[in-house]
């Protein structure tokens, strides 16, 4: 699994950070998503998928084959 984020699409809701704080963070100044781990361990895959699905800006992309 490889994760990418599109900071231009991020609205700063922070749901991803609440679900997977080991993978996502937010910039202090505007709340835009920061990717901490683009290839998280298998134990985080389900929660990262959920974060991607609930992202209101559709800013998180999960590539399952990478």
WOPEKA-V244630 format. One record per helix or strand of 2 or more residues. SS is the DSSP state (H for helix, E for strand). FROM is the first residue (numbers start at 1). LEN is the number of residues. If there is no record, write none. Layout:
SS;FROM;LEN, SS;FROM;LEN
This chain:
E;2;4, H;15;5, E;24;3, E;33;3, H;42;13, E;60;4
